[in-house]
Amino acid sequence: MSEDRETYTPQQYQDYLRQQTTGAGKKTKYGNTHIKREGHTYDSISEHRYKGKLDMQVLAGEIASYDTHVVMPLIAEGGGLVGYYELDYLVYFHDGHQEWHDVKTPVGAKNLLFQWKARHAKAQYGVTIVLIDSKTMQPMQPTKKTRKKK
């Protein structure tokens, strides 16, 4: 084996794999465009814009910090792994509490798989999941479910 081989940290290797499989600028199944900035790949332009808003909140002292693309395992009641929830941003506040922020379109927020994962994550981790409107960059207001009368 050659001693002059380039080595990667686990994070660098994950970033390399992500670049090979997604490609910045490539359209995804939901029609958004991946964007690569500052060494990170964001799932949409809106998601990258929200990062700018969080950066300003850190500078203003409104939030303590945040992490991007945090993957949380979803565990079934019996202990088996049933999937993963990859949140866009894990936001840390000065008082110690955390919120999970996900940038979504109103249509994306209605996706059944996303709704199941969000309910499961909330039940398992007890966190607040804040849906951020991809156009306004503001938290979405919860919609009331109405039943059709028979």
N, CA, C and O atoms as a GROMACS GRO file, in nm:
protein
  600
    1MET      N    1   0.084  -0.119   0.000
    1MET     CA    2   0.000   0.000   0.000
    1MET      C    3   0.088   0.124   0.000
    1MET      O    4   0.192   0.129   0.066
    2SER      N    5   0.046   0.221  -0.073
    2SER     CA    6   0.123   0.344  -0.084
    2SER      C    7   0.095   0.435   0.036
    2SER      O    8  -0.019   0.451   0.078
    3GLU      N    9   0.202   0.493   0.089
    3GLU     CA   10   0.189   0.582   0.204
    3GLU      C   11   0.143   0.722   0.165
    3GLU      O   12   0.102   0.800   0.251
    4ASP      N   13   0.150   0.755   0.035
    4ASP     CA   14   0.115   0.890  -0.007
    4ASP      C   15  -0.031   0.901  -0.053
    4ASP      O   16  -0.067   0.997  -0.121
    5ARG      N   17  -0.114   0.805  -0.015
    5ARG     CA   18  -0.256   0.811  -0.049
    5ARG      C   19  -0.325   0.922   0.029
    5ARG      O   20  -0.289   0.952   0.143
    6GLU      N   21  -0.426   0.982  -0.035
    6GLU     CA   22  -0.505   1.084   0.033
    6GLU      C   23  -0.603   1.013   0.127
    6GLU      O   24  -0.666   0.915   0.089
    7THR      N   25  -0.616   1.063   0.248
    7THR     CA   26  -0.710   1.005   0.343
    7THR      C   27  -0.822   1.104   0.370
    7THR      O   28  -0.804   1.225   0.358
    8TYR      N   29  -0.938   1.050   0.406
    8TYR     CA   30  -1.056   1.130   0.434
    8TYR      C   31  -1.102   1.108   0.577
    8TYR      O   32  -1.088   0.999   0.633
    9THR      N   33  -1.156   1.213   0.636
    9THR     CA   34  -1.227   1.195   0.762
    9THR      C   35  -1.363   1.135   0.727
    9THR      O   36  -1.403   1.141   0.610
   10PRO      N   37  -1.435   1.078   0.824
   10PRO     CA   38  -1.569   1.025   0.793
   10PRO      C   39  -1.661   1.131   0.731
   10PRO      O   40  -1.736   1.099   0.639
   11GLN      N   41  -1.656   1.255   0.780
   11GLN     CA   42  -1.741   1.361   0.725
   11GLN      C   43  -1.702   1.394   0.581
   11GLN      O   44  -1.789   1.414   0.496
   12GLN      N   45  -1.572   1.401   0.553
   12GLN     CA   46  -1.527   1.429   0.417
   12GLN      C   47  -1.570   1.319   0.322
   12GLN      O   48  -1.607   1.346   0.208
   13TYR      N   49  -1.566   1.194   0.368
   13TYR     CA   50  -1.608   1.082   0.285
   13TYR      C   51  -1.758   1.090   0.256
   13TYR      O   52  -1.800   1.065   0.143
   14GLN      N   53  -1.838   1.123   0.357
   14GLN     CA   54  -1.982   1.138   0.336
   14GLN      C   55  -2.010   1.251   0.237
   14GLN      O   56  -2.096   1.238   0.150
   15ASP      N   57  -1.938   1.363   0.250
   15ASP     CA   58  -1.954   1.474   0.156
   15ASP      C   59  -1.917   1.431   0.014
   15ASP      O   60  -1.986   1.466  -0.081
   16TYR      N   61  -1.808   1.354   0.001
   16TYR     CA   62  -1.766   1.304  -0.129
   16TYR      C   63  -1.875   1.215  -0.190
   16TYR      O   64  -1.908   1.230  -0.308
   17LEU      N   65  -1.930   1.123  -0.112
   17LEU     CA   66  -2.035   1.035  -0.163
   17LEU      C   67  -2.158   1.114  -0.204
   17LEU      O   68  -2.219   1.086  -0.307
   18ARG      N   69  -2.194   1.214  -0.124
   18ARG     CA   70  -2.311   1.296  -0.155
   18ARG      C   71  -2.290   1.370  -0.288
   18ARG      O   72  -2.382   1.381  -0.368
   19GLN      N   73  -2.170   1.421  -0.312
   19GLN     CA   74  -2.140   1.491  -0.437
   19GLN      C   75  -2.152   1.395  -0.555
   19GLN      O   76  -2.201   1.433  -0.662
   20GLN      N   77  -2.108   1.273  -0.536
   20GLN     CA   78  -2.110   1.176  -0.645
   20GLN      C   79  -2.252   1.133  -0.679
   20GLN      O   80  -2.281   1.103  -0.795
   21THR      N   81  -2.341   1.131  -0.580
   21THR     CA   82  -2.475   1.079  -0.604
   21THR      C   83  -2.577   1.186  -0.636
   21THR      O   84  -2.671   1.160  -0.711
   22THR      N   85  -2.561   1.308  -0.581
   22THR     CA   86  -2.663   1.410  -0.604
   22THR      C   87  -2.620   1.510  -0.709
   22THR      O   88  -2.697   1.542  -0.800
   23GLY      N   89  -2.500   1.560  -0.699
   23GLY     CA   90  -2.453   1.660  -0.793
   23GLY      C   91  -2.522   1.793  -0.772
   23GLY      O   92  -2.644   1.801  -0.781
   24ALA      N   93  -2.446   1.895  -0.745
   24ALA     CA   94  -2.504   2.028  -0.727
   24ALA      C   95  -2.567   2.072  -0.858
   24ALA      O   96  -2.510   2.051  -0.965
   25GLY      N   97  -2.684   2.133  -0.851
   25GLY     CA   98  -2.754   2.182  -0.968
   25GLY      C   99  -2.844   2.079  -1.033
   25GLY      O  100  -2.917   2.112  -1.126
   26LYS      N  101  -2.842   1.955  -0.987
   26LYS     CA  102  -2.924   1.849  -1.043
   26LYS      C  103  -3.066   1.858  -0.986
   26LYS      O  104  -3.085   1.877  -0.866
   27LYS      N  105  -3.166   1.844  -1.074
   27LYS     CA  106  -3.305   1.846  -1.030
   27LYS      C  107  -3.336   1.718  -0.952
   27LYS      O  108  -3.286   1.610  -0.984
   28THR      N  109  -3.419   1.732  -0.849
   28THR     CA  110  -3.457   1.618  -0.768
   28THR      C  111  -3.597   1.573  -0.804
   28THR      O  112  -3.661   1.633  -0.891
   29LYS      N  113  -3.644   1.468  -0.738
   29LYS     CA  114  -3.778   1.417  -0.770
   29LYS      C  115  -3.888   1.515  -0.736
   29LYS      O  116  -3.999   1.504  -0.789
   30TYR      N  117  -3.861   1.613  -0.649
   30TYR     CA  118  -3.962   1.713  -0.615
   30TYR      C  119  -3.947   1.840  -0.697
   30TYR      O  120  -4.022   1.935  -0.676
   31GLY      N  121  -3.851   1.844  -0.791
   31GLY     CA  122  -3.836   1.957  -0.880
   31GLY      C  123  -3.747   2.068  -0.828
   31GLY      O  124  -3.724   2.167  -0.898
   32ASN      N  125  -3.696   2.056  -0.706
   32ASN     CA  126  -3.606   2.158  -0.653
   32ASN      C  127  -3.464   2.129  -0.702
   32ASN      O  128  -3.435   2.020  -0.751
   33THR      N  129  -3.376   2.227  -0.686
   33THR     CA  130  -3.239   2.215  -0.733
   33THR      C  131  -3.144   2.210  -0.616
   33THR      O  132  -3.146   2.299  -0.530
   34HIS      N  133  -3.059   2.108  -0.611
   34HIS     CA  134  -2.956   2.102  -0.507
   34HIS      C  135  -2.857   2.216  -0.532
   34HIS      O  136  -2.827   2.248  -0.647
   35ILE      N  137  -2.809   2.274  -0.426
   35ILE     CA  138  -2.715   2.386  -0.437
   35ILE      C  139  -2.600   2.361  -0.341
   35ILE      O  140  -2.621   2.327  -0.224
   36LYS      N  141  -2.478   2.380  -0.389
   36LYS     CA  142  -2.361   2.357  -0.305
   36LYS      C  143  -2.298   2.491  -0.272
   36LYS      O  144  -2.259   2.566  -0.362
   37ARG      N  145  -2.286   2.521  -0.144
   37ARG     CA  146  -2.226   2.645  -0.096
   37ARG      C  147  -2.150   2.617   0.032
   37ARG      O  148  -2.194   2.537   0.115
   38GLU      N  149  -2.037   2.681   0.048
   38GLU     CA  150  -1.957   2.673   0.170
   38GLU      C  151  -1.930   2.530   0.214
   38GLU      O  152  -1.927   2.501   0.334
   39GLY      N  153  -1.912   2.440   0.119
   39GLY     CA  154  -1.880   2.302   0.151
   39GLY      C  155  -1.999   2.216   0.188
   39GLY      O  156  -1.980   2.099   0.223
   40HIS      N  157  -2.121   2.269   0.182
   40HIS     CA  158  -2.241   2.192   0.213
   40HIS      C  159  -2.330   2.186   0.089
   40HIS      O  160  -2.330   2.278   0.008
   41THR      N  161  -2.404   2.077   0.075
   41THR     CA  162  -2.503   2.066  -0.030
   41THR      C  163  -2.640   2.082   0.033
   41THR      O  164  -2.676   2.009   0.126
   42TYR      N  165  -2.717   2.176  -0.017
   42TYR     CA  166  -2.851   2.203   0.033
   42TYR      C  167  -2.952   2.145  -0.065
   42TYR      O  168  -2.928   2.144  -0.186
   43ASP      N  169  -3.064   2.096  -0.014
   43ASP     CA  170  -3.162   2.029  -0.097
   43ASP      C  171  -3.242   2.125  -0.185
   43ASP      O  172  -3.308   2.081  -0.279
   44SER      N  173  -3.235   2.254  -0.157
   44SER     CA  174  -3.307   2.352  -0.239
   44SER      C  175  -3.246   2.490  -0.219
   44SER      O  176  -3.172   2.514  -0.124
   45ILE      N  177  -3.280   2.579  -0.309
   45ILE     CA  178  -3.237   2.718  -0.296
   45ILE      C  179  -3.301   2.779  -0.172
   45ILE      O  180  -3.237   2.856  -0.100
   46SER      N  181  -3.427   2.744  -0.146
   46SER     CA  182  -3.497   2.797  -0.028
   46SER      C  183  -3.428   2.754   0.101
   46SER      O  184  -3.416   2.832   0.195
   47GLU      N  185  -3.384   2.630   0.104
   47GLU     CA  186  -3.315   2.580   0.223
   47GLU      C  187  -3.186   2.658   0.247
   47GLU      O  188  -3.151   2.688   0.361
   48HIS      N  189  -3.115   2.692   0.140
   48HIS     CA  190  -2.993   2.773   0.153
   48HIS      C  191  -3.027   2.915   0.197
   48HIS      O  192  -2.955   2.973   0.277
   49ARG      N  193  -3.136   2.972   0.145
   49ARG     CA  194  -3.179   3.106   0.187
   49ARG      C  195  -3.210   3.108   0.336
   49ARG      O  196  -3.179   3.205   0.405
   50TYR      N  197  -3.272   3.001   0.386
   50TYR     CA  198  -3.306   2.996   0.529
   50TYR      C  199  -3.180   2.991   0.614
   50TYR      O  200  -3.178   3.043   0.725
   51LYS      N  201  -3.074   2.928   0.563
   51LYS     CA  202  -2.947   2.927   0.634
   51LYS      C  203  -2.898   3.070   0.655
   51LYS      O  204  -2.848   3.103   0.762
   52GLY      N  205  -2.914   3.155   0.554
   52GLY     CA  206  -2.877   3.296   0.567
   52GLY      C  207  -2.955   3.365   0.677
   52GLY      O  208  -2.900   3.447   0.752
   53LYS      N  209  -3.083   3.331   0.688
   53LYS     CA  210  -3.166   3.389   0.794
   53LYS      C  211  -3.116   3.342   0.931
   53LYS      O  212  -3.107   3.422   1.025
   54LEU      N  213  -3.084   3.213   0.943
   54LEU     CA  214  -3.032   3.162   1.070
   54LEU      C  215  -2.898   3.226   1.105
   54LEU      O  216  -2.871   3.255   1.221
   55ASP      N  217  -2.813   3.247   1.004
   55ASP     CA  218  -2.685   3.314   1.029
   55ASP      C  219  -2.708   3.452   1.089
   55ASP      O  220  -2.638   3.492   1.182
   56MET      N  221  -2.805   3.524   1.036
   56MET     CA  222  -2.836   3.658   1.089
   56MET      C  223  -2.889   3.650   1.232
   56MET      O  224  -2.858   3.735   1.315
   57GLN      N  225  -2.970   3.548   1.262
   57GLN     CA  226  -3.024   3.531   1.397
   57GLN      C  227  -2.913   3.499   1.496
   57GLN      O  228  -2.919   3.542   1.612
   58VAL      N  229  -2.812   3.423   1.453
   58VAL     CA  230  -2.697   3.395   1.540
   58VAL      C  231  -2.622   3.525   1.568
   58VAL      O  232  -2.589   3.554   1.683
   59LEU      N  233  -2.596   3.604   1.464
   59LEU     CA  234  -2.524   3.730   1.480
   59LEU      C  235  -2.600   3.828   1.569
   59LEU      O  236  -2.540   3.903   1.646
   60ALA      N  237  -2.734   3.826   1.559
   60ALA     CA  238  -2.817   3.916   1.640
   60ALA      C  239  -2.836   3.865   1.782
   60ALA      O  240  -2.890   3.936   1.866
   61GLY      N  241  -2.793   3.742   1.809
   61GLY     CA  242  -2.807   3.685   1.943
   61GLY      C  243  -2.944   3.626   1.971
   61GLY      O  244  -2.975   3.595   2.086
   62GLU      N  245  -3.026   3.609   1.866
   62GLU     CA  246  -3.160   3.553   1.884
   62GLU      C  247  -3.156   3.402   1.909
   62GLU      O  248  -3.238   3.348   1.982
   63ILE      N  249  -3.059   3.335   1.846
   63ILE     CA  250  -3.040   3.192   1.869
   63ILE      C  251  -2.892   3.170   1.901
   63ILE      O  252  -2.807   3.252   1.867
   64ALA      N  253  -2.863   3.057   1.966
   64ALA     CA  254  -2.724   3.027   2.003
   64ALA      C  255  -2.645   2.975   1.884
   64ALA      O  256  -2.535   3.023   1.856
   65SER      N  257  -2.701   2.875   1.813
   65SER     CA  258  -2.633   2.816   1.698
   65SER      C  259  -2.730   2.722   1.628
   65SER      O  260  -2.846   2.711   1.666
   66TYR      N  261  -2.680   2.654   1.525
   66TYR     CA  262  -2.761   2.555   1.455
   66TYR      C  263  -2.670   2.456   1.384
   66TYR      O  264  -2.553   2.486   1.356
   67ASP      N  265  -2.724   2.338   1.356
   67ASP     CA  266  -2.656   2.236   1.276
   67ASP      C  267  -2.742   2.208   1.153
   67ASP      O  268  -2.864   2.222   1.158
   68THR      N  269  -2.677   2.169   1.043
   68THR     CA  270  -2.751   2.139   0.920
   68THR      C  271  -2.755   1.989   0.894
   68THR      O  272  -2.663   1.915   0.930
   69HIS      N  273  -2.864   1.946   0.831
   69HIS     CA  274  -2.883   1.808   0.786
   69HIS      C  275  -2.847   1.704   0.891
   69HIS      O  276  -2.760   1.620   0.870
   70VAL      N  277  -2.914   1.712   1.002
   70VAL     CA  278  -2.893   1.617   1.111
   70VAL      C  279  -2.984   1.496   1.086
   70VAL      O  280  -3.105   1.512   1.066
   71VAL      N  281  -2.928   1.378   1.087
   71VAL     CA  282  -3.004   1.255   1.061
   71VAL      C  283  -3.034   1.188   1.194
   71VAL      O  284  -2.943   1.156   1.271
   72MET      N  285  -3.164   1.168   1.221
   72MET     CA  286  -3.208   1.106   1.346
   72MET      C  287  -3.272   0.971   1.314
   72MET      O  288  -3.361   0.964   1.229
   73PRO      N  289  -3.229   0.864   1.379
   73PRO     CA  290  -3.291   0.733   1.356
   73PRO      C  291  -3.431   0.728   1.416
   73PRO      O  292  -3.456   0.784   1.523
   74LEU      N  293  -3.522   0.662   1.347
   74LEU     CA  294  -3.657   0.640   1.397
   74LEU      C  295  -3.667   0.495   1.441
   74LEU      O  296  -3.647   0.403   1.362
   75ILE      N  297  -3.698   0.476   1.568
   75ILE     CA  298  -3.698   0.343   1.629
   75ILE      C  299  -3.841   0.301   1.660
   75ILE      O  300  -3.919   0.379   1.715
   76ALA      N  301  -3.876   0.178   1.624
   76ALA     CA  302  -4.008   0.123   1.653
   76ALA      C  303  -4.020   0.092   1.801
   76ALA      O  304  -3.920   0.089   1.874
   77GLU      N  305  -4.142   0.068   1.846
   77GLU     CA  306  -4.168   0.039   1.987
   77GLU      C  307  -4.087  -0.081   2.036
   77GLU      O  308  -4.043  -0.082   2.151
   78GLY      N  309  -4.068  -0.181   1.952
   78GLY     CA  310  -3.993  -0.300   1.990
   78GLY      C  311  -3.842  -0.282   1.984
   78GLY      O  312  -3.767  -0.372   2.021
   79GLY      N  313  -3.796  -0.167   1.938
   79GLY     CA  314  -3.653  -0.140   1.935
   79GLY      C  315  -3.589  -0.149   1.798
   79GLY      O  316  -3.470  -0.122   1.786
   80GLY      N  317  -3.664  -0.186   1.695
   80GLY     CA  318  -3.606  -0.197   1.561
   80GLY      C  319  -3.606  -0.064   1.487
   80GLY      O  320  -3.692   0.021   1.509
   81LEU      N  321  -3.510  -0.048   1.400
   81LEU     CA  322  -3.499   0.072   1.319
   81LEU      C  323  -3.605   0.069   1.209
   81LEU      O  324  -3.614  -0.029   1.135
   82VAL      N  325  -3.685   0.176   1.197
   82VAL     CA  326  -3.788   0.182   1.093
   82VAL      C  327  -3.758   0.287   0.987
   82VAL      O  328  -3.827   0.293   0.885
   83GLY      N  329  -3.658   0.370   1.009
   83GLY     CA  330  -3.625   0.472   0.911
   83GLY      C  331  -3.544   0.583   0.974
   83GLY      O  332  -3.494   0.572   1.086
   84TYR      N  333  -3.532   0.691   0.898
   84TYR     CA  334  -3.456   0.806   0.944
   84TYR      C  335  -3.534   0.934   0.916
   84TYR      O  336  -3.611   0.941   0.820
   85TYR      N  337  -3.513   1.033   1.001
   85TYR     CA  338  -3.567   1.166   0.978
   85TYR      C  339  -3.447   1.257   0.960
   85TYR      O  340  -3.369   1.276   1.054
   86GLU      N  341  -3.430   1.313   0.841
   86GLU     CA  342  -3.320   1.408   0.817
   86GLU      C  343  -3.378   1.548   0.822
   86GLU      O  344  -3.446   1.592   0.729
   87LEU      N  345  -3.350   1.617   0.932
   87LEU     CA  346  -3.403   1.751   0.945
   87LEU      C  347  -3.310   1.850   0.878
   87LEU      O  348  -3.189   1.828   0.872
   88ASP      N  349  -3.367   1.959   0.828
   88ASP     CA  350  -3.285   2.059   0.761
   88ASP      C  351  -3.194   2.130   0.860
   88ASP      O  352  -3.074   2.145   0.835
   89TYR      N  353  -3.251   2.174   0.972
   89TYR     CA  354  -3.173   2.250   1.071
   89TYR      C  355  -3.213   2.211   1.213
   89TYR      O  356  -3.332   2.204   1.244
   90LEU      N  357  -3.115   2.187   1.296
   90LEU     CA  358  -3.135   2.169   1.439
   90LEU      C  359  -3.092   2.300   1.503
   90LEU      O  360  -2.973   2.334   1.502
   91VAL      N  361  -3.189   2.374   1.559
   91VAL     CA  362  -3.164   2.509   1.610
   91VAL      C  363  -3.153   2.504   1.762
   91VAL      O  364  -3.240   2.450   1.830
   92TYR      N  365  -3.044   2.561   1.814
   92TYR     CA  366  -3.018   2.566   1.958
   92TYR      C  367  -3.045   2.707   2.010
   92TYR      O  368  -2.999   2.805   1.951
   93PHE      N  369  -3.118   2.716   2.120
   93PHE     CA  370  -3.150   2.844   2.181
   93PHE      C  371  -3.066   2.865   2.306
   93PHE      O  372  -3.012   2.770   2.363
   94HIS      N  373  -3.055   2.990   2.348
   94HIS     CA  374  -2.972   3.024   2.464
   94HIS      C  375  -3.022   2.960   2.593
   94HIS      O  376  -2.943   2.933   2.684
   95ASP      N  377  -3.154   2.935   2.603
   95ASP     CA  378  -3.208   2.875   2.725
   95ASP      C  379  -3.192   2.723   2.728
   95ASP      O  380  -3.234   2.658   2.824
   96GLY      N  381  -3.131   2.667   2.623
   96GLY     CA  382  -3.103   2.524   2.622
   96GLY      C  383  -3.200   2.441   2.540
   96GLY      O  384  -3.171   2.325   2.510
   97HIS      N  385  -3.316   2.496   2.503
   97HIS     CA  386  -3.409   2.413   2.425
   97HIS      C  387  -3.369   2.412   2.278
   97HIS      O  388  -3.294   2.498   2.230
   98GLN      N  389  -3.422   2.312   2.208
   98GLN     CA  390  -3.390   2.292   2.066
   98GLN      C  391  -3.519   2.285   1.987
   98GLN      O  392  -3.624   2.247   2.039
   99GLU      N  393  -3.510   2.322   1.861
   99GLU     CA  394  -3.621   2.305   1.767
   99GLU      C  395  -3.565   2.244   1.639
   99GLU      O  396  -3.452   2.270   1.600
  100TRP      N  397  -3.648   2.161   1.576
  100TRP     CA  398  -3.613   2.106   1.446
  100TRP      C  399  -3.683   2.192   1.342
  100TRP      O  400  -3.805   2.207   1.346
  101HIS      N  401  -3.608   2.250   1.249
  101HIS     CA  402  -3.665   2.334   1.144
  101HIS      C  403  -3.653   2.262   1.011
  101HIS      O  404  -3.545   2.216   0.973
  102ASP      N  405  -3.765   2.253   0.940
  102ASP     CA  406  -3.769   2.192   0.807
  102ASP      C  407  -3.829   2.292   0.710
  102ASP      O  408  -3.940   2.340   0.730
  103VAL      N  409  -3.756   2.323   0.603
  103VAL     CA  410  -3.803   2.415   0.500
  103VAL      C  411  -3.887   2.334   0.401
  103VAL      O  412  -3.837   2.239   0.340
  104LYS      N  413  -4.013   2.372   0.386
  104LYS     CA  414  -4.106   2.297   0.300
  104LYS      C  415  -4.194   2.393   0.222
  104LYS      O  416  -4.218   2.507   0.264
  105THR      N  417  -4.243   2.346   0.109
  105THR     CA  418  -4.352   2.415   0.041
  105THR      C  419  -4.480   2.368   0.107
  105THR      O  420  -4.480   2.264   0.174
  106PRO      N  421  -4.590   2.441   0.091
  106PRO     CA  422  -4.716   2.390   0.147
  106PRO      C  423  -4.752   2.251   0.095
  106PRO      O  424  -4.809   2.170   0.169
  107VAL      N  425  -4.720   2.223  -0.030
  107VAL     CA  426  -4.747   2.090  -0.086
  107VAL      C  427  -4.657   1.986  -0.021
  107VAL      O  428  -4.703   1.877   0.014
  108GLY      N  429  -4.529   2.018  -0.003
  108GLY     CA  430  -4.434   1.925   0.060
  108GLY      C  431  -4.472   1.892   0.202
  108GLY      O  432  -4.446   1.782   0.250
  109ALA      N  433  -4.534   1.988   0.271
  109ALA     CA  434  -4.576   1.965   0.409
  109ALA      C  435  -4.690   1.865   0.417
  109ALA      O  436  -4.713   1.805   0.523
  110LYS      N  437  -4.762   1.845   0.306
  110LYS     CA  438  -4.874   1.750   0.304
  110LYS      C  439  -4.832   1.610   0.260
  110LYS      O  440  -4.915   1.519   0.258
  111ASN      N  441  -4.706   1.592   0.225
  111ASN     CA  442  -4.655   1.462   0.184
  111ASN      C  443  -4.676   1.362   0.297
  111ASN      O  444  -4.633   1.386   0.410
  112LEU      N  445  -4.740   1.251   0.267
  112LEU     CA  446  -4.776   1.154   0.372
  112LEU      C  447  -4.655   1.092   0.439
  112LEU      O  448  -4.656   1.070   0.560
  113LEU      N  449  -4.550   1.062   0.364
  113LEU     CA  450  -4.430   1.004   0.425
  113LEU      C  451  -4.366   1.105   0.521
  113LEU      O  452  -4.325   1.069   0.631
  114PHE      N  453  -4.358   1.231   0.478
  114PHE     CA  454  -4.304   1.334   0.567
  114PHE      C  455  -4.389   1.346   0.693
  114PHE      O  456  -4.335   1.353   0.803
  115GLN      N  457  -4.522   1.348   0.678
  115GLN     CA  458  -4.608   1.361   0.796
  115GLN      C  459  -4.588   1.246   0.893
  115GLN      O  460  -4.584   1.266   1.014
  116TRP      N  461  -4.576   1.123   0.840
  116TRP     CA  462  -4.555   1.008   0.928
  116TRP      C  463  -4.422   1.022   1.002
  116TRP      O  464  -4.416   1.002   1.123
  117LYS      N  465  -4.315   1.056   0.927
  117LYS     CA  466  -4.184   1.070   0.991
  117LYS      C  467  -4.186   1.181   1.096
  117LYS      O  468  -4.126   1.166   1.203
  118ALA      N  469  -4.253   1.292   1.068
  118ALA     CA  470  -4.259   1.404   1.163
  118ALA      C  471  -4.333   1.363   1.290
  118ALA      O  472  -4.289   1.395   1.400
  119ARG      N  473  -4.446   1.292   1.275
  119ARG     CA  474  -4.521   1.246   1.393
  119ARG      C  475  -4.437   1.147   1.474
  119ARG      O  476  -4.432   1.155   1.597
  120HIS      N  477  -4.372   1.055   1.405
  120HIS     CA  478  -4.289   0.955   1.473
  120HIS      C  479  -4.174   1.023   1.548
  120HIS      O  480  -4.148   0.992   1.664
  121ALA      N  481  -4.106   1.117   1.482
  121ALA     CA  482  -3.993   1.187   1.544
  121ALA      C  483  -4.039   1.268   1.665
  121ALA      O  484  -3.972   1.270   1.768
  122LYS      N  485  -4.154   1.334   1.652
  122LYS     CA  486  -4.205   1.414   1.764
  122LYS      C  487  -4.238   1.324   1.883
  122LYS      O  488  -4.207   1.358   1.997
  123ALA      N  489  -4.299   1.208   1.856
  123ALA     CA  490  -4.333   1.115   1.965
  123ALA      C  491  -4.206   1.055   2.027
  123ALA      O  492  -4.198   1.041   2.149
  124GLN      N  493  -4.110   1.021   1.945
  124GLN     CA  494  -3.988   0.956   1.995
  124GLN      C  495  -3.896   1.052   2.068
  124GLN      O  496  -3.843   1.020   2.174
  125TYR      N  497  -3.877   1.170   2.012
  125TYR     CA  498  -3.778   1.264   2.067
  125TYR      C  499  -3.839   1.377   2.149
  125TYR      O  500  -3.768   1.445   2.224
  126GLY      N  501  -3.971   1.398   2.137
  126GLY     CA  502  -4.037   1.504   2.214
  126GLY      C  503  -3.993   1.644   2.176
  126GLY      O  504  -3.993   1.734   2.261
  127VAL      N  505  -3.957   1.664   2.051
  127VAL     CA  506  -3.908   1.795   2.007
  127VAL      C  507  -4.018   1.872   1.935
  127VAL      O  508  -4.119   1.815   1.893
  128THR      N  509  -3.997   2.001   1.922
  128THR     CA  510  -4.086   2.084   1.843
  128THR      C  511  -4.034   2.086   1.700
  128THR      O  512  -3.918   2.121   1.677
  129ILE      N  513  -4.119   2.049   1.605
  129ILE     CA  514  -4.082   2.054   1.464
  129ILE      C  515  -4.149   2.176   1.404
  129ILE      O  516  -4.272   2.186   1.402
  130VAL      N  517  -4.068   2.267   1.354
  130VAL     CA  518  -4.119   2.391   1.296
  130VAL      C  519  -4.105   2.382   1.145
  130VAL      O  520  -3.995   2.368   1.092
  131LEU      N  521  -4.220   2.390   1.075
  131LEU     CA  522  -4.217   2.390   0.929
  131LEU      C  523  -4.200   2.534   0.882
  131LEU      O  524  -4.276   2.622   0.920
  132ILE      N  525  -4.100   2.556   0.799
  132ILE     CA  526  -4.069   2.689   0.747
  132ILE      C  527  -4.119   2.696   0.602
  132ILE      O  528  -4.080   2.614   0.519
  133ASP      N  529  -4.204   2.795   0.573
  133ASP     CA  530  -4.256   2.814   0.438
  133ASP      C  531  -4.140   2.854   0.345
  133ASP      O  532  -4.068   2.949   0.373
  134SER      N  533  -4.124   2.781   0.237
  134SER     CA  534  -4.010   2.802   0.148
  134SER      C  535  -4.013   2.937   0.076
  134SER      O  536  -3.910   2.984   0.027
  135LYS      N  537  -4.130   2.999   0.068
  135LYS     CA  538  -4.139   3.130   0.001
  135LYS      C  539  -4.120   3.245   0.098
  135LYS      O  540  -4.044   3.338   0.070
  136THR      N  541  -4.188   3.240   0.212
  136THR     CA  542  -4.185   3.352   0.307
  136THR      C  543  -4.073   3.341   0.410
  136THR      O  544  -4.038   3.440   0.474
  137MET      N  545  -4.016   3.222   0.426
  137MET     CA  546  -3.913   3.194   0.527
  137MET      C  547  -3.967   3.216   0.669
  137MET      O  548  -3.890   3.242   0.762
  138GLN      N  549  -4.098   3.205   0.684
  138GLN     CA  550  -4.163   3.218   0.814
  138GLN      C  551  -4.223   3.083   0.853
  138GLN      O  552  -4.251   3.000   0.765
  139PRO      N  553  -4.244   3.059   0.983
  139PRO     CA  554  -4.309   2.934   1.023
  139PRO      C  555  -4.449   2.924   0.963
  139PRO      O  556  -4.523   3.022   0.958
  140MET      N  557  -4.484   2.805   0.917
  140MET     CA  558  -4.618   2.781   0.861
  140MET      C  559  -4.717   2.774   0.975
  140MET      O  560  -4.687   2.723   1.083
  141GLN      N  561  -4.835   2.826   0.950
  141GLN     CA  562  -4.942   2.816   1.048
  141GLN      C  563  -5.006   2.679   1.033
  141GLN      O  564  -5.032   2.634   0.922
  142PRO      N  565  -5.032   2.610   1.146
  142PRO     CA  566  -5.097   2.480   1.135
  142PRO      C  567  -5.236   2.495   1.073
  142PRO      O  568  -5.309   2.589   1.104
  143THR      N  569  -5.270   2.402   0.986
  143THR     CA  570  -5.402   2.406   0.924
  143THR      C  571  -5.496   2.317   1.002
  143THR      O  572  -5.457   2.211   1.053
  144LYS      N  573  -5.620   2.361   1.011
  144LYS     CA  574  -5.721   2.281   1.081
  144LYS      C  575  -5.775   2.176   0.986
  144LYS      O  576  -5.804   2.204   0.870
  145LYS      N  577  -5.786   2.055   1.036
  145LYS     CA  578  -5.842   1.948   0.956
  145LYS      C  579  -5.994   1.957   0.964
  145LYS      O  580  -6.051   1.969   1.072
  146THR      N  581  -6.057   1.950   0.850
  146THR     CA  582  -6.203   1.951   0.847
  146THR      C  583  -6.250   1.821   0.785
  146THR      O  584  -6.192   1.771   0.689
  147ARG      N  585  -6.355   1.768   0.841
  147ARG     CA  586  -6.411   1.644   0.788
  147ARG      C  587  -6.528   1.677   0.697
  147ARG      O  588  -6.606   1.768   0.723
  148LYS      N  589  -6.535   1.602   0.591
  148LYS     CA  590  -6.649   1.618   0.501
  148LYS      C  591  -6.770   1.553   0.564
  148LYS      O  592  -6.762   1.443   0.618
  149LYS      N  593  -6.883   1.623   0.554
  149LYS     CA  594  -7.008   1.566   0.607
  149LYS      C  595  -7.064   1.469   0.506
  149LYS      O  596  -7.058   1.492   0.385
  150LYS      N  597  -7.119   1.359   0.557
  150LYS     CA  598  -7.178   1.257   0.469
  150LYS      C  599  -7.318   1.295   0.432
  150LYS      O  600  -7.384   1.222   0.358
   0.00000   0.00000   0.00000
